[in-house]
Amino acid sequence: MPYGIAPFFVVLTMARIALGIEYDGSAFRGWQTQQPGVRTVQETLEAALSRVANHPVNVVCAGRTDAGVHGTGQVVHFDSPAPRAMRSWIMGANTNLPGDVSVRWATPVPEDFHARFSAVSRRYRYVIYNHPRPPALFRDQVTWNYRPLDVDAMREAAFMLEGEHDFTSYRSVHCQAKSPIKTLHSLRLYQHGQILVLEAHANAFLMHMVRNIAGVLMAIGAGKKPPQWAGQVLDARDRRQGGVTAPPFGLYLVNIEYPPQFELPDEPLGPLWLPHRLEA
């Protein structure tokens, strides 16, 4: 270095950003990035953010969803040294995203925020269209059940699953969670005409847990089993004793709850055609 010329260093400050994501899972093979050529929500979102940041971006999500499952309240975080306003992250990402994924909000968060590990609870809604004939519209956004469902019997069964339990019977045999013990804070069923909404709120969920619960409750609602069967399946701690896994189409990840110090935006639960607060 020539004498008298001071070295020049550019110091890039890394910032952590949290995003709220909505997506229609119908045309995706789930959230998590897979082999090249497989369309996933994560890969699609990272590609859009990388173009905005002008460098590769890797996101961490609050909860991975399966193929066909939707999200209205998914939360991710990523780190970037790119100097961008929050509005630029939102507008830039949405400009580069396909129509079935949308960034709803963006906010800076501290280094200790983690989309997955900072979360204290998750909430899902499972939407059932109970009618003799299948829908043409929203056919990939609801699960169709043609049998008349007894909502009171389903509610009685759902009550048996609330609380802290070993949910082995209600998780996929491929689930890799270390423990099957989860706390189901509430499991409520709401009826709006021919639409039934199962809303599940828990500290965490196992793979296929909500879909397996929905499968059991629909069998009970159709009169194939008594309400007590839900508890019997739970006590068996054996997936083979459970019902059929319900389809993914009606399942929505609608909310991730975090400690208040992170000050994340409070958005309506969704999907947008359902009210934020459901009434029994």
matplotlib code that plots the C-alpha trace (Angstrom):
import matplotlib.pyplot as plt

x = [0.0, 1.5, 2.8, 0.4, -2.8, -5.0, -6.8, -10.5, -12.8, -16.6, -18.4, -21.7, -24.1, -26.3, -29.9, -32.6, -35.9, -39.2, -41.9, -45.5, -46.3, -49.6, -49.7, -52.0, -50.4, -52.4, -49.6, -46.7, -45.1, -45.0, -43.0, -39.4, -37.0, -36.4, -34.5, -34.2, -37.4, -39.7, -41.9, -41.9, -42.9, -39.5, -37.6, -40.0, -39.8, -36.0, -35.6, -37.8, -36.0, -32.6, -33.4, -34.5, -31.4, -29.0, -27.5, -28.6, -31.2, -32.1, -35.2, -36.2, -39.9, -42.1, -43.6, -43.3, -46.5, -47.2, -48.1, -51.5, -51.6, -52.1, -50.7, -52.2, -50.1, -46.7, -43.7, -40.1, -36.9, -33.7, -30.5, -29.3, -26.8, -28.8, -30.0, -33.7, -36.7, -39.4, -41.7, -39.1, -38.8, -42.6, -43.1, -39.9, -40.7, -44.3, -43.2, -41.0, -43.4, -46.0, -49.7, -50.0, -47.5, -47.6, -45.6, -48.1, -45.7, -42.1, -40.4, -36.9, -36.4, -33.5, -30.7, -32.3, -35.6, -36.0, -39.1, -39.4, -37.8, -39.1, -42.7, -44.9, -47.9, -49.4, -52.9, -54.5, -57.9, -59.3, -62.2, -64.8, -67.5, -70.4, -72.7, -74.0, -72.2, -68.6, -67.7, -66.3, -65.0, -62.6, -62.2, -58.5, -59.2, -61.7, -62.1, -65.4, -67.4, -70.7, -72.0, -74.2, -71.9, -73.2, -71.4, -72.4, -70.9, -67.7, -67.5, -67.9, -65.1, -62.8, -63.1, -61.5, -58.3, -57.7, -54.8, -51.4, -51.3, -49.2, -50.5, -48.7, -52.0, -52.5, -49.1, -47.7, -45.6, -42.9, -43.0, -39.5, -40.4, -38.4, -41.5, -45.2, -46.3, -48.0, -50.4, -53.6, -54.8, -58.1, -59.9, -63.1, -65.6, -67.6, -70.4, -71.3, -74.0, -72.5, -68.9, -67.4, -64.2, -62.0, -59.7, -56.7, -54.4, -51.4, -47.8, -46.7, -48.0, -46.8, -46.6, -50.2, -51.6, -54.4, -55.3, -55.5, -57.6, -59.9, -60.1, -61.3, -63.8, -65.3, -65.8, -67.5, -69.6, -70.7, -71.9, -69.3, -67.9, -69.1, -67.6, -65.7, -63.6, -61.5, -60.3, -59.8, -57.6, -55.6, -55.1, -54.0, -50.8, -50.8, -51.3, -52.8, -55.8, -56.6, -58.8, -57.9, -55.7, -57.9, -57.0, -54.6, -56.8, -58.8, -55.9, -54.5, -51.6, -53.3, -51.2, -47.9, -47.8, -44.6, -43.7, -44.9, -41.4, -40.9, -43.8, -44.8, -47.9, -51.3, -53.1, -56.5, -56.3, -57.8, -58.4, -59.7, -63.3, -63.7, -64.1, -61.1, -63.1, -65.5, -68.7, -70.1]
y = [0.0, 3.4, 5.5, 8.1, 6.3, 5.0, 1.7, 1.9, -0.7, -1.0, -2.3, -3.9, -4.0, -7.2, -6.6, -9.2, -8.8, -10.6, -11.0, -12.1, -14.4, -15.5, -18.3, -20.6, -24.0, -25.6, -25.6, -26.1, -29.3, -27.8, -25.1, -26.6, -26.3, -29.7, -30.9, -28.6, -28.4, -29.0, -25.9, -24.9, -21.8, -21.4, -21.6, -19.2, -16.6, -16.8, -16.2, -13.1, -11.7, -12.4, -10.2, -7.4, -7.8, -8.3, -11.2, -14.8, -14.8, -17.7, -17.6, -19.4, -20.1, -20.5, -23.8, -25.9, -26.8, -29.8, -29.9, -28.3, -26.6, -22.8, -20.0, -16.7, -16.1, -17.7, -15.8, -15.9, -14.1, -13.5, -11.6, -9.0, -6.2, -4.6, -1.1, -1.4, 0.3, -2.1, -0.9, -1.8, -5.3, -5.7, -4.0, -5.5, -9.0, -8.9, -7.5, -10.6, -13.2, -15.1, -14.4, -17.3, -15.9, -12.5, -10.6, -9.0, -7.1, -6.5, -5.3, -5.2, -7.5, -8.0, -10.6, -12.9, -13.2, -16.5, -17.2, -20.8, -20.9, -17.6, -18.6, -19.5, -20.9, -21.7, -21.6, -23.5, -23.4, -26.4, -25.4, -28.0, -27.5, -29.8, -30.2, -33.1, -31.7, -30.6, -27.0, -25.7, -22.5, -22.7, -26.4, -26.2, -24.0, -26.2, -29.9, -31.2, -33.7, -34.8, -36.6, -34.5, -33.8, -33.7, -30.6, -31.2, -34.7, -33.3, -30.6, -33.2, -35.2, -32.2, -31.3, -34.6, -33.6, -30.3, -30.0, -31.6, -35.1, -37.6, -37.2, -40.2, -41.5, -38.2, -37.7, -39.1, -42.2, -40.1, -37.4, -36.6, -34.5, -35.6, -35.7, -36.4, -34.5, -31.2, -28.8, -28.2, -24.9, -25.0, -27.0, -25.4, -26.0, -23.2, -23.4, -20.8, -22.3, -25.1, -24.1, -25.7, -24.4, -26.4, -24.0, -25.5, -23.5, -25.2, -24.6, -26.6, -29.2, -32.6, -33.6, -34.1, -33.6, -31.2, -33.3, -36.5, -34.8, -33.5, -37.0, -38.4, -35.6, -36.0, -39.7, -39.0, -36.2, -38.6, -41.1, -43.7, -43.5, -42.2, -39.0, -41.1, -42.6, -39.4, -40.0, -43.8, -43.0, -40.6, -43.1, -45.8, -43.9, -45.8, -44.1, -47.3, -46.8, -43.4, -42.4, -41.4, -38.4, -35.6, -33.8, -30.8, -28.5, -26.9, -26.4, -23.0, -21.9, -18.6, -17.3, -17.5, -16.0, -14.4, -12.6, -9.0, -7.5, -8.3, -6.0, -8.0, -6.8, -8.2, -9.3, -10.8, -14.6, -15.4, -16.8, -13.4, -14.7, -15.8, -13.4, -12.8, -13.9, -16.9, -17.3, -20.7]
z = [0.0, -1.0, 1.9, 3.2, 1.9, 4.7, 4.1, 3.3, 4.7, 4.1, 7.2, 6.4, 9.3, 9.3, 10.1, 10.9, 9.3, 10.0, 7.4, 7.5, 4.6, 3.0, 0.4, -1.5, -1.1, -3.9, -6.5, -4.1, -2.8, 0.7, 2.4, 2.6, -0.3, -2.0, -5.0, -8.1, -10.1, -7.2, -6.5, -2.8, -1.0, 0.6, -2.7, -4.3, -1.5, -1.2, -4.9, -4.7, -1.7, -3.2, -6.1, -3.8, -1.6, -4.5, -2.6, -1.7, 1.1, 3.3, 5.4, 8.5, 9.0, 12.1, 10.9, 7.8, 6.0, 3.8, 0.1, -0.5, 2.9, 2.9, 5.1, 6.1, 9.2, 8.4, 9.8, 8.6, 9.4, 7.5, 7.8, 5.3, 5.1, 2.3, 3.2, 2.4, 4.0, 5.2, 2.5, -0.1, 1.2, 0.9, -2.4, -4.0, -2.9, -4.1, -7.4, -7.9, -6.4, -8.2, -7.4, -5.0, -2.5, -0.8, 1.8, 4.1, 6.4, 7.2, 10.4, 11.9, 14.8, 17.3, 16.8, 19.4, 17.5, 15.8, 13.7, 15.0, 18.4, 19.7, 19.0, 22.0, 20.1, 16.7, 15.4, 12.5, 10.9, 9.0, 6.8, 5.8, 3.1, 4.2, 1.3, -0.9, -4.0, -4.4, -4.9, -8.2, -6.6, -3.7, -4.4, -3.4, -0.4, 1.5, 2.3, 0.9, 3.0, 1.5, 4.6, 7.0, 10.0, 13.5, 14.9, 18.5, 18.4, 16.9, 19.6, 22.3, 20.8, 20.4, 24.1, 25.0, 23.1, 24.8, 27.3, 27.5, 26.0, 24.2, 20.6, 19.1, 17.7, 15.9, 14.3, 11.1, 11.3, 9.5, 12.2, 13.4, 16.5, 19.5, 21.8, 21.0, 24.0, 23.1, 24.8, 22.8, 24.4, 22.5, 19.8, 18.8, 16.0, 14.4, 11.9, 9.3, 7.1, 5.2, 6.2, 9.3, 10.8, 13.2, 15.0, 16.8, 19.1, 20.6, 21.8, 18.8, 16.4, 15.2, 11.5, 10.2, 13.7, 12.7, 9.6, 11.7, 14.3, 11.5, 10.1, 13.4, 14.1, 10.6, 11.1, 14.4, 12.8, 10.1, 12.7, 12.0, 15.5, 18.9, 20.4, 22.9, 20.1, 19.9, 23.5, 22.9, 19.9, 22.0, 24.9, 22.5, 21.5, 18.3, 14.9, 13.5, 15.8, 14.3, 11.4, 7.9, 7.5, 6.2, 2.9, 3.1, 1.0, 3.9, 6.3, 7.0, 9.3, 10.5, 13.4, 15.2, 18.6, 20.0, 23.2, 23.2, 23.3, 19.6, 18.7, 15.6, 13.6, 14.7, 11.5, 11.0, 11.2, 7.8, 5.3, 4.2, 3.5, 7.2, 10.1, 12.4, 15.4, 14.9, 16.8, 17.9]

ax = plt.figure().add_subplot(projection="3d")
ax.plot(x, y, z, "-o")
ax.set_aspect("equal")
plt.show()
